[in-house]
Amino acid sequence: MRVSTKFLGFIINFLLGVAWALVAIGAAFGFLTGIKYGFFYAVIFTFVGSLFGLFFVTLLEFFFLRLDKYVEMQKQTKILSDILKGIEK
């Protein structure tokens, strides 16, 4: 993952790790809760238990992609302004 600042990159990667840990904990808890009622219910409870963490993974990935797009647009704007200055001379 590319991020403009090291601190922001660290925060995003840390929070992504926390979100994936929530996915794993929710899936394990759902499976262990649902196995009492049968394997089919265990699979359903596993999916439902992991949804909370998957929501945060999706949210953080969306934030990262928007940030990456912003940084790339800044670079392109600088290049285009340099090209325009070169044409005007």
Sequence and secondary structure as in RCSB ss.txt:
>XXXX:A:sequence
MRVSTKFLGFIINFLLGVAWALVAIGAAFGFLTGIKYGFFYAVIFTFVGSLFGLFFVTLLEFFFLRLDKYVEMQK
QTKILSDILKGIEK
>XXXX:A:secstr
   SSHHHHHHHHHHHHHHHHHHHHHHHHHHHHHTTT HHHHHHHHHHHHHHHHHHHHHHHHHHHHHHHHHHHHH
HHHHHHHHHHHHH 
